[in-house]
Amino acid sequence: MLFTSWSGNQFSPLLLLYQERQHYSTAAVNGFLGVYVLGLVPAFLLSGALSDRYGRRPVMFAGVVAAIAASTVLAFGESGALMICIGRLLAGITVGTATCVGTAWMKELSQWPHDPEADTGSGARRATLSFSLGSAVGAGVAGLFAQWGPWPEQLPFLIHVALTLPFAWLVLRAPETATTGGVPGPLRERLRVPAAGHRRFTRVVLVAGPWVFAVSAIGYGYLPVLLAGATRGWGIAYATLLTVIALVVSSLVQPLAKRIDAHDSARGVLTGLALITAAIGLVAAADVLQSWPVGVAAAAVAGSGMGIGMTSALLEVQRIAAPTDLAGLTGVFYAVSYLGFLSPALLAATAAVTGVPAAALLLGVVGLGVGCALLLVRSYRRHLPGRPAGGAGAVAGLRGPLARVAGGASDAGVASAGTDADGRDARV
């Protein structure tokens, strides 16, 4: 899981490298960032159901192979844009698979009979640590070698391939935990997620979700390109610094996010969106001032918004989903939310076509953020799902991909996705 996460995050600090050495436009390099989503979304939607039917081991092995293939192809990125796009597509498949399948497998291996001494939160903590370390270390190693090492367009990816290869063998030796064949029936039936129509999901969770990944892509993908003039000579190192700051802060604020979250309101999600909107405003200020310190502040605020926004949104998902819907609803959430990763490409393309300065476009994005915040206020205490069965607390342990972010796991039941807390139909 660490090295699959590494695969997805090692590319962000290198955007400036491709722009400087291969003379790609700002729109092109941000387009490379967005291609990732095209592999990520189908992996989110399909890999969980496939692993239920065919087992965790073969699907996760395919994800690790995709990680190795992604870095191998990207090592030939100097030969043209097509290789970069293929590599990024494979990296998206890798991370989507690891998020859905790897997290579930980690949870299952961190309990009896595989690890009798593990407590109920061990799997979640291990998954969180793996993803956090992989994201930060992958970006850090790639950026440092690209800035000061030889063969900057090849060496970061070759290092990843060399370190990941042994783990493909390890995956094949790990115990299989999905042995029931999953829910019977055609795959298309297994992909249906009734809870995706719940009004709390459509009017709160999906309103906020894409902003989490939009601010990450803008804060440490788009911003270093905007500040290329101010950081000339050490731009790749600066991009690496922004990435690591945002990811580390995002991990550190997750315990705080669980305290901010409330089962009877959208307080946590709204707090995350407020921080995200402020971070995008700081990105605009950094661009206008051409100030790298303001950019560092923007990355830190972005990390806070990412951590609080993601954790709060996933806790909302847990409360909405029925037990049979939890994995599927989480996949839908990620699939829609990762569309925010396309925002730098859209901003760069709009700036190139219209001639509107990037800072002005970013202020427009801030306005959209304020509008979405008002929508959250409108649904702040509305369309609440029923309380968890058996009197369990609102922040019960999370399962599957939820466990990676919120850091808890338990077998507490969750309410039916079909009704509000007062029993009324909550579906769209």
C-alpha positions in Angstrom: 0.0 0.0 0.0 2.9 2.4 0.7 4.4 1.9 -2.7 1.1 2.1 -4.6 0.4 5.4 -2.9 4.0 6.5 -3.8 3.1 5.7 -7.4 0.3 8.2 -7.4 2.0 11.1 -5.7 5.5 11.0 -7.1 4.4 12.9 -10.2 3.1 16.1 -8.8 6.5 17.7 -8.0 7.7 16.9 -11.5 5.2 19.1 -13.4 7.6 22.0 -13.4 10.4 19.7 -14.7 8.4 18.7 -17.7 7.5 22.3 -18.4 11.1 23.5 -18.2 12.8 20.7 -20.0 10.2 19.7 -22.6 8.6 23.1 -23.0 5.0 21.9 -22.4 2.5 24.6 -21.8 0.9 25.2 -18.4 -2.3 23.7 -19.7 -0.5 20.6 -21.0 1.3 19.8 -17.7 -1.8 20.3 -15.7 -3.6 18.0 -18.2 -1.0 15.3 -17.4 -2.0 15.7 -13.7 -5.7 15.2 -14.6 -5.3 12.1 -16.7 -4.7 10.3 -13.4 -8.5 10.6 -12.7 -9.4 8.6 -15.9 -7.7 5.5 -14.3 -8.7 6.3 -10.8 -12.5 6.5 -11.2 -13.2 3.1 -12.8 -10.8 1.5 -10.3 -12.8 3.0 -7.5 -16.0 1.7 -8.9 -14.9 -1.8 -10.0 -12.0 -3.0 -7.9 -14.0 -3.6 -4.7 -16.6 -5.7 -6.3 -14.0 -7.6 -8.3 -12.0 -8.4 -5.1 -15.2 -9.6 -3.4 -15.8 -12.0 -6.2 -12.3 -13.1 -7.2 -10.3 -12.4 -4.0 -8.2 -9.6 -2.6 -4.9 -11.1 -3.6 -5.3 -11.2 -7.4 -6.8 -7.7 -7.6 -4.2 -6.2 -5.3 -1.5 -7.9 -7.2 -2.8 -6.4 -10.4 -2.7 -3.0 -8.7 1.0 -3.5 -7.7 1.8 -4.6 -11.3 0.1 -1.4 -12.5 2.3 0.6 -10.2 5.4 -0.9 -11.6 4.2 -0.5 -15.1 3.2 3.2 -14.4 6.7 4.1 -13.3 8.3 2.1 -16.1 6.3 4.0 -18.7 6.9 7.3 -17.0 10.6 6.7 -17.1 10.3 7.0 -20.9 8.3 10.2 -20.5 11.1 12.2 -22.2 10.0 10.6 -25.5 6.6 12.3 -25.6 3.3 13.2 -24.1 1.7 9.9 -24.9 4.0 8.0 -22.6 3.3 10.4 -19.8 -0.4 10.1 -20.3 -0.3 6.3 -20.3 1.9 6.3 -17.1 -0.5 8.6 -15.3 -3.5 6.5 -16.3 -1.8 3.4 -14.9 -1.0 5.3 -11.7 -4.7 6.2 -11.3 -5.6 2.5 -11.6 -3.0 1.7 -9.0 -4.2 4.1 -6.4 -7.9 3.4 -7.0 -7.3 -0.3 -6.5 -5.1 0.2 -3.4 -7.6 2.5 -1.8 -10.6 0.1 -2.2 -9.0 -3.3 -2.1 -5.8 -2.7 -0.1 -7.6 -1.0 2.8 -10.2 -3.7 3.1 -7.5 -6.4 3.0 -5.4 -4.6 5.6 -8.4 -4.4 7.9 -9.1 -8.1 7.4 -5.5 -9.1 8.0 -5.4 -7.0 11.2 -7.8 -9.1 13.1 -8.3 -12.7 14.2 -7.2 -15.3 13.1 -4.4 -13.5 11.1 -3.4 -11.1 13.9 -5.1 -12.1 17.2 -3.2 -9.4 19.2 -4.3 -6.5 17.1 -7.0 -4.2 18.5 -10.1 -3.1 16.5 -8.4 0.0 15.1 -5.1 -1.6 14.0 -6.0 -2.2 10.4 -7.2 1.4 10.0 -4.1 2.9 11.6 -1.8 0.7 9.5 -3.6 1.6 6.3 -3.5 5.3 7.2 0.2 5.2 8.0 0.9 3.3 4.7 -0.9 5.8 2.6 0.3 8.9 4.4 4.0 7.7 4.3 3.7 6.6 0.7 2.2 9.9 -0.4 4.7 12.1 1.4 7.8 10.0 0.8 7.0 9.4 -2.9 6.6 13.1 -3.5 9.7 13.9 -1.4 12.0 11.3 -3.0 10.9 12.1 -6.6 11.3 15.8 -6.1 14.7 15.7 -4.4 16.2 13.4 -7.1 14.6 15.4 -9.9 16.0 18.7 -8.5 19.6 17.5 -7.6 20.1 14.0 -8.9 21.3 12.7 -12.3 18.7 11.7 -15.0 15.9 13.7 -13.4 13.2 12.4 -15.8 14.1 8.8 -15.2 15.8 8.2 -11.8 12.7 9.0 -9.6 10.6 6.4 -11.4 13.4 3.8 -11.6 13.9 4.0 -7.8 10.2 3.3 -7.3 10.3 0.3 -9.7 13.3 -1.2 -7.8 11.7 -0.7 -4.4 8.2 -2.0 -5.5 9.2 -5.2 -7.3 9.8 -7.3 -4.1 6.4 -6.4 -2.9 4.7 -7.9 -5.9 6.1 -11.3 -4.6 5.0 -10.4 -1.0 1.4 -9.8 -2.1 1.2 -13.3 -3.6 2.2 -14.8 -0.3 -0.3 -12.8 1.9 -3.3 -14.8 3.2 -6.5 -14.5 1.2 -9.4 -13.1 3.2 -12.2 -12.8 0.6 -13.3 -16.4 0.2 -17.1 -16.2 0.0 -17.3 -15.1 -3.6 -19.2 -12.0 -2.5 -22.9 -11.3 -3.2 -24.2 -13.6 -5.9 -25.5 -12.2 -9.2 -24.3 -10.2 -12.2 -21.5 -7.7 -11.6 -23.7 -4.8 -12.7 -26.2 -5.7 -9.9 -23.3 -5.8 -7.4 -22.3 -2.2 -8.5 -25.7 -0.7 -7.6 -25.6 1.6 -4.6 -29.1 2.6 -3.4 -27.7 4.9 -0.8 -26.2 7.1 -3.5 -29.6 8.7 -3.8 -29.9 9.8 -0.2 -30.5 13.5 0.0 -27.8 13.9 2.7 -25.3 12.3 0.3 -26.3 14.4 -2.7 -26.8 17.7 -0.9 -23.9 17.7 1.6 -21.3 15.0 0.8 -21.1 15.4 -2.9 -21.3 19.2 -2.7 -18.1 19.2 -0.6 -16.3 16.2 -1.8 -14.7 17.5 -5.1 -13.3 20.5 -3.3 -11.0 18.2 -1.2 -9.1 17.0 -4.3 -9.5 20.4 -6.1 -7.5 22.1 -3.4 -4.9 19.4 -3.4 -4.3 19.7 -7.1 -4.3 23.5 -7.1 -2.3 23.8 -3.9 0.7 21.6 -4.8 0.1 20.9 -8.5 -0.9 24.2 -10.1 0.7 26.6 -7.6 4.4 25.6 -8.3 3.8 26.3 -12.0 2.3 29.7 -11.2 5.4 30.6 -9.1 7.9 29.2 -11.5 9.4 32.7 -12.0 9.7 33.3 -8.2 11.4 30.0 -7.6 13.6 29.8 -10.6 16.5 27.4 -10.0 14.8 25.5 -7.2 11.2 25.2 -8.4 11.1 21.4 -8.3 12.3 21.4 -4.7 9.7 24.0 -3.9 6.9 21.9 -5.5 8.1 19.0 -3.4 8.0 21.2 -0.2 4.4 22.2 -0.9 3.3 18.6 -1.6 4.9 17.3 1.6 3.6 20.2 3.8 0.0 19.7 2.5 0.0 15.9 3.0 1.7 16.0 6.4 -0.7 18.6 7.7 -3.7 16.7 6.2 -2.6 13.6 8.2 -2.0 15.6 11.4 -5.4 17.3 11.5 -7.5 14.1 11.1 -7.9 13.5 14.9 -9.1 17.1 15.2 -11.5 16.5 12.3 -13.2 13.7 14.2 -13.8 16.0 17.2 -15.2 18.8 15.0 -17.6 16.4 13.2 -21.1 16.3 14.6 -23.7 13.6 13.8 -26.6 16.2 13.8 -25.1 18.8 11.5 -22.6 19.5 8.7 -20.2 21.3 10.9 -17.1 19.2 10.0 -17.8 19.4 6.2 -18.5 23.1 6.4 -15.3 23.7 8.3 -13.3 21.8 5.8 -14.8 23.7 2.9 -14.1 27.1 4.6 -10.5 26.2 5.0 -10.3 25.0 1.4 -11.8 28.2 0.1 -9.3 30.2 2.2 -6.5 28.2 0.8 -7.5 28.8 -2.8 -7.7 32.5 -2.0 -4.1 32.3 -0.7 -3.0 30.6 -3.9 -4.5 33.6 -5.8 -2.6 36.0 -3.5 0.7 34.0 -3.9 0.3 34.3 -7.7 -0.4 38.0 -7.7 2.5 38.7 -5.3 4.8 36.0 -6.8 5.5 35.1 -3.2 6.8 31.7 -2.3 6.2 32.1 1.5 2.5 32.9 0.8 2.5 29.7 -1.3 3.8 27.7 1.7 1.0 29.2 3.9 -1.5 28.2 1.2 -0.2 24.6 1.2 -0.6 24.4 5.0 -4.1 25.7 5.0 -4.9 23.5 2.0 -3.7 20.5 4.0 -5.9 21.4 7.0 -8.9 21.7 4.7 -8.1 18.4 3.0 -7.8 16.5 6.2 -10.9 17.9 7.9 -13.0 17.9 4.8 -12.1 14.4 3.8 -12.6 12.9 7.2 -15.8 14.7 7.9 -17.3 13.7 4.5 -16.4 10.1 5.0 -18.0 10.1 8.5 -21.1 11.5 6.8 -20.9 8.5 4.3 -20.7 6.1 7.2 -23.8 7.5 8.8 -25.8 7.4 5.5 -24.8 4.0 4.3 -26.5 0.7 5.1 -24.0 -2.1 5.9 -24.4 -3.6 2.4 -23.9 -0.1 0.8 -20.8 1.1 2.7 -18.1 0.0 0.3 -20.1 1.0 -2.7 -21.1 4.4 -1.4 -17.5 5.1 -0.5 -16.5 4.2 -4.0 -19.1 6.6 -5.4 -17.9 9.3 -3.1 -14.3 8.9 -4.2 -15.2 8.6 -7.9 -17.1 11.9 -7.9 -14.7 13.7 -5.5 -11.6 12.9 -7.5 -13.1 14.9 -10.4 -11.8 17.9 -8.5 -8.4 16.8 -9.5 -9.2 18.1 -13.0 -9.5 21.7 -11.8 -5.9 22.8 -12.6 -6.3 21.6 -16.2 -9.6 23.4 -16.5 -8.1 26.6 -15.0 -5.0 26.5 -17.2 -7.0 25.8 -20.3 -9.4 28.6 -19.6 -6.6 31.1 -18.9 -4.9 30.1 -22.2 -8.1 30.4 -24.3 -9.6 33.6 -22.7 -6.5 35.4 -21.6 -8.0 35.9 -18.1 -5.2 36.0 -15.4 -5.0 32.8 -13.3 -5.5 34.9 -10.1 -8.8 36.2 -11.4 -9.9 32.7 -12.2 -8.9 31.5 -8.8 -11.0 34.3 -7.2 -13.9 33.0 -9.3 -13.2 29.5 -7.8 -13.3 31.1 -4.3 -16.7 32.5 -5.2 -17.9 29.0 -6.2 -16.6 27.8 -2.9 -18.6 30.4 -1.0 -21.7 29.3 -3.0 -21.2 25.7 -2.1 -20.8 26.7 1.5 -24.2 28.4 1.4 -25.7 25.2 0.0 -24.2 23.3 2.9 -25.7 25.8 5.4 -29.1 25.3 3.7 -28.8 21.5 4.4 -26.8 21.9 7.7 -29.3 19.9 9.8 -31.5 18.5 7.1 -31.9 15.0 5.6 -30.1 13.5 8.6 -29.9 9.6 8.4 -31.2 7.6 11.4 -28.9 7.1 14.4 -26.7 4.0 14.3 -28.3 0.8 15.4 -27.9 -0.4 19.0 -27.1 3.1 20.3 -23.7 3.2 18.8 -21.9 6.6 18.7 -22.2 8.7 15.7 -18.5 8.3 15.0 -18.5 4.5 14.9 -15.6 2.7 13.5 -15.2 3.0 9.7 -14.8 0.0 7.4 -13.2 -0.4 4.0 -11.8 2.7 2.5 -13.3 4.8 5.3 -10.9 3.3 7.7 -7.9 4.6 5.9 -8.9 8.2 6.5 -10.8 8.4 9.7 -8.6 5.9 11.5 -11.2 3.7 13.2 -12.9 0.3 12.7 -15.7 -1.5 14.4 -18.7 -3.7 13.7 -21.2 -1.1 14.9 -24.3 -1.1 12.7 -25.4 1.8 10.7 -28.9 3.1 9.9 -30.8 2.4 6.7 -29.9 4.6 3.8 -33.6 5.0 2.9 -34.9 7.3 5.6 -34.1 10.5 7.5 -33.7 10.5 11.2 -37.5 11.1 11.6 -38.3 8.2 9.3 -39.2 10.1 6.2 -38.1 8.9 2.8 -34.7 10.5 2.1 -34.0 9.3 -1.4 -33.9 11.7 -4.3 
